[in-house]
Amino acid sequence: MTTTHSLVRDGLGVKLSDGRTLGFAEFGDPRGSPMLYFHGGISCRLDMAFAAERAFERGIRIIAPDRPGTGLSDRLPDRTLTDWAIDVEEFLDQIELDKVALFGWSLGSSYVFPCAHRIPERFTRIATVGSCAMFDSPEYIEEMGLYLDRFLISCPPSFRWLMRTFLVLLGKAPAHMLKNEAEKEVSKSASDLAVVRGMSYSDVTTMLNGSLFQGGDGVIDDYWAVREPWGFALNEILVDITMFHGDEDTIAPLSGATRLSELIPGARLVSVPATGHFVQHRKLDLIFDTLFN
């Protein structure tokens, strides 16, 4: 169902050349400066909906696509990070945007880098929050703060059926149980705990159920594409990227963002004090200023 509102426009989609649909939502000013947004893991296009009002006030049009197999976007089995960059290039052509600002959060940040590598000319400025690096080290995976992240990253292919079943059951859990569990998972960061406590039951279930709308395979694909070799050299990314990282972030280890910033020549790692993984909820104008001022 399509929702059209001055601030939120959901249920949108384009048909890609291979026949798949790429679904997306828009938030903020429909005539504003465009910003492409990549959502977090086990989430969907709607996790940036909170920013709709402020984006409208700032004259910004947030465009948030679901990655294949999550939310409204058709699945692409065995997809890679580079496949996403190919989809994004066609998506921008379809919605008739030559250049946009680019912002990715959490697992979505990992999908920023192949785009910066393959189609840098399509982006005016690029920023990430809570970046995830390559999952090529057991020590780094163990540092990940959420149990479900570690489970999805490290579980072998032979147990895919178990992950799929678990995710489907998770999507059927009562809203109060999901919210309580989310609060426990982020409790080591006072900033993140305050953000999650401020979310309604609907906020929590909308993001989760959106990611699992088609079942668990899309979410599994989302993590496994990042855990496989990325297929491009980070030192070949020749555009500037501002990487924000909360100094209270217990979900995405700082070590990963540090590693990325050392490998990407134009990366600038910015520590944001008194914030955790949800920097954009606390410092939204900082993100907007970086991308548009």
VOGU-3710 file (C-alpha; in Angstrom, 3 decimals, decimal comma):
1> mttthslvrd> 0,000/0,000/0,000  1,348/3,403/-0,953  1,420/6,095/1,717  1,716/9,677/0,490  2,201/12,540/2,920  4,044/15,815/2,901  6,689/14,225/5,157  6,501/10,482/4,443  5,997/8,770/1,098  6,129/4,987/1,444
11> glgvklsdgr> 5,384/2,007/-0,737  7,324/3,357/-3,711  9,224/1,195/-6,163  11,056/0,996/-9,480  11,434/-1,940/-11,842  15,044/-2,837/-12,548  16,286/-4,125/-15,903  16,367/-7,744/-14,672  12,693/-7,545/-13,651  13,208/-7,136/-9,919
21> tlgfaefgdp> 11,431/-4,394/-7,987  13,494/-2,124/-5,747  11,193/-0,677/-3,109  11,832/2,549/-1,272  10,395/5,317/0,881  11,002/9,045/0,925  11,036/11,387/3,905  11,151/15,144/4,201  10,858/17,727/1,448  9,863/16,104/-1,878
31> rgspmlyfhg> 11,513/19,005/-3,737  14,539/19,202/-1,449  18,193/18,346/-1,888  18,376/14,557/-2,343  20,056/12,242/0,155  20,284/8,510/-0,471  20,083/6,509/2,764  21,143/2,883/3,400  19,350/1,294/6,362  20,850/-0,816/9,146
41> giscrldmaf> 20,902/-4,597/9,526  17,710/-6,479/10,464  15,926/-3,281/9,532  14,440/-1,585/6,496  13,847/1,704/4,686  11,683/2,930/7,575  14,439/3,245/10,197  15,089/6,810/8,993  11,420/7,849/9,211  12,101/9,642/12,510
51> aaerafergi> 14,053/12,268/10,537  11,177/13,212/8,217  10,120/16,411/9,976  13,633/17,765/10,444  14,520/16,876/6,852  11,469/18,828/5,674  12,531/21,829/7,745  16,035/21,635/6,274  14,835/21,241/2,701  16,177/17,692/2,367
61> riiapdrpgt> 14,638/14,776/0,473  15,676/11,453/2,046  15,419/8,501/-0,342  15,646/5,153/1,475  15,670/1,941/-0,595  15,280/-1,549/0,832  18,111/-3,879/-0,101  17,178/-7,011/-2,087  15,086/-9,489/-0,146  14,248/-7,033/2,641
71> glsdrlpdrt> 11,144/-4,891/2,894  9,664/-4,144/-0,518  12,652/-5,141/-2,675  12,735/-8,451/-4,532  15,420/-10,872/-3,496  18,659/-11,404/-5,435  20,103/-14,744/-4,220  23,841/-14,894/-3,562  24,148/-11,142/-4,017  27,406/-9,331/-3,380
81> ltdwaidvee> 28,298/-5,831/-2,266  29,127/-4,921/-5,861  25,672/-6,115/-6,951  24,242/-3,436/-4,673  26,324/-0,721/-6,322  24,989/-1,871/-9,713  21,416/-1,699/-8,382  22,007/1,764/-6,931  23,332/3,115/-10,209  20,249/1,895/-12,064
91> fldqieldkv> 17,979/3,081/-9,258  19,359/6,627/-9,500  18,882/6,539/-13,261  15,281/5,373/-12,824  14,373/8,159/-10,396  16,234/10,618/-12,615  18,845/11,833/-10,155  22,345/12,432/-11,432  23,987/13,231/-8,084  22,921/12,738/-4,455
101> alfgwslgss> 24,411/12,882/-0,994  24,946/9,392/0,457  24,529/8,277/4,066  24,688/4,767/5,539  24,126/3,536/9,070  25,464/0,420/10,809  25,465/-2,569/8,415  24,235/-0,164/5,736  27,584/1,611/5,923  29,227/-1,491/4,453
111> yvfpcahrip> 27,043/-0,974/1,373  28,235/2,620/1,045  31,808/1,608/0,244  31,161/-0,412/-2,958  29,101/2,512/-4,245  31,899/4,956/-3,426  34,270/2,626/-5,286  32,179/1,844/-8,371  30,117/5,012/-8,982  31,823/7,861/-7,075
121> erftriatvg> 30,666/10,419/-9,638  27,048/9,958/-8,482  27,651/11,361/-4,990  28,121/14,933/-3,824  29,213/13,981/-0,300  29,317/10,738/1,679  28,948/9,988/5,404  28,483/6,910/7,572  27,569/6,221/11,195  28,584/3,144/13,192
131> scamfdspey> 30,520/1,613/10,303  31,070/-2,135/10,059  34,327/-3,421/8,591  35,073/-6,741/6,898  33,989/-9,715/9,010  37,242/-11,550/8,352  38,454/-11,851/11,938  36,894/-13,985/14,714  38,112/-11,405/17,225  36,286/-8,578/15,422
141> ieemglyldr> 33,083/-10,603/15,126  33,234/-11,348/18,849  33,450/-7,608/19,511  30,078/-7,037/17,835  27,700/-5,976/20,585  24,472/-7,685/19,461  24,070/-11,430/19,796  21,913/-11,615/16,674  24,603/-9,852/14,619  27,215/-12,360/15,767
151> fliscppsfr> 24,846/-15,241/15,049  24,050/-14,078/11,517  27,678/-13,336/10,681  29,239/-16,529/11,974  26,623/-19,251/11,430  27,638/-21,751/8,685  25,598/-22,188/5,469  24,437/-25,621/6,598  22,455/-23,904/9,354  20,775/-21,374/7,091
161> wlmrtflvll> 17,453/-23,133/7,688  17,869/-22,549/11,425  18,583/-18,854/10,956  15,614/-18,506/8,614  13,302/-20,213/11,109  14,605/-18,127/14,004  14,100/-14,861/12,107  10,539/-15,776/11,128  9,738/-16,575/14,765  11,423/-13,354/15,863
171> gkapahmlkn> 9,117/-11,404/13,584  6,112/-12,936/15,376  7,300/-12,054/18,887  5,154/-9,626/20,922  6,121/-5,982/20,542  6,800/-5,474/24,255  9,180/-8,455/24,271  11,108/-7,097/21,268  11,411/-3,654/22,811  12,506/-5,001/26,190
181> eaekevsksa> 15,153/-7,166/24,522  16,378/-4,212/22,469  16,770/-2,158/25,645  18,808/-4,929/27,262  21,068/-5,225/24,210  21,962/-1,510/24,221  22,011/-1,009/27,985  25,795/-0,519/28,115  25,377/2,815/26,318  23,318/5,393/28,196
191> sdlavvrgms> 22,770/7,318/24,977  21,504/4,314/23,004  19,345/3,155/25,893  17,642/6,545/25,984  17,024/6,385/22,227  15,505/2,894/22,346  13,410/3,728/25,399  12,062/6,695/23,478  10,854/4,454/20,652  7,278/3,242/20,618
201> ysdvttmlng> 6,398/-0,425/20,280  5,329/0,400/16,734  8,722/1,947/15,935  10,527/-1,238/16,945  8,193/-3,683/15,205  7,925/-1,599/12,018  11,679/-1,743/11,424  11,996/-5,440/12,279  8,867/-6,627/10,499  9,768/-4,510/7,506
211> slfqggdgvi> 13,079/-6,329/7,169  11,334/-9,721/7,495  8,375/-8,892/5,249  9,450/-11,586/2,767  10,871/-14,008/5,346  14,383/-14,393/6,699  16,416/-14,999/3,544  16,865/-11,338/2,650  18,275/-10,516/6,075  20,661/-13,473/5,908
221> ddywavrepw> 21,765/-12,380/2,431  22,346/-8,878/3,785  24,867/-10,080/6,379  26,486/-12,770/4,271  27,286/-10,335/1,462  29,298/-8,337/3,989  31,044/-11,354/5,507  32,273/-12,534/2,083  35,341/-10,905/0,449  34,246/-7,458/-0,659
231> gfalneilvd> 35,609/-7,758/-4,181  37,309/-4,371/-4,406  40,253/-2,618/-2,802  39,400/0,019/-0,214  42,509/2,010/-1,117  40,997/2,485/-4,579  38,150/4,561/-3,125  39,203/8,059/-4,130  36,359/10,172/-2,709  36,132/11,718/0,750
241> itmfhgdedt> 34,038/9,901/3,337  33,194/11,244/6,793  32,820/8,346/9,229  31,029/9,254/12,453  31,343/6,895/15,399  29,795/7,365/18,833  32,298/7,087/21,656  29,722/4,981/23,576  29,039/2,614/20,649  28,961/-0,936/22,015
251> iaplsgatrl> 27,232/-2,418/18,935  29,725/-1,707/16,128  33,287/-1,851/17,485  35,403/1,263/17,011  38,213/-1,025/15,826  36,285/-1,704/12,609  35,755/1,965/11,798  39,385/2,674/12,623  40,548/-0,056/10,248  38,359/1,289/7,448
261> selipgarlv> 39,564/4,854/7,980  43,172/3,687/7,715  42,533/1,806/4,461  40,440/4,424/2,641  42,655/7,379/1,646  39,901/10,001/1,864  38,219/8,709/5,018  37,959/10,935/8,075  36,974/9,230/11,341  35,055/11,543/13,686
271> svpatghfvq> 34,378/10,491/17,272  31,063/11,855/18,524  31,071/12,314/22,309  28,283/11,066/24,578  26,603/9,086/21,797  26,399/5,410/20,969  25,353/3,545/17,820  22,334/5,781/17,147  24,322/8,945/16,403  21,806/10,165/13,829
281> hrkldlifdt> 19,059/10,174/16,452  21,142/12,448/18,674  23,078/14,525/16,142  20,901/14,619/13,037  21,863/18,173/12,148  25,526/17,202/12,338  24,867/14,610/9,634  22,868/17,042/7,518  25,482/19,785/7,917  28,244/17,429/6,808
291> lfn> 26,329/16,326/3,719  24,859/19,644/2,606  26,678/22,655/4,064
//
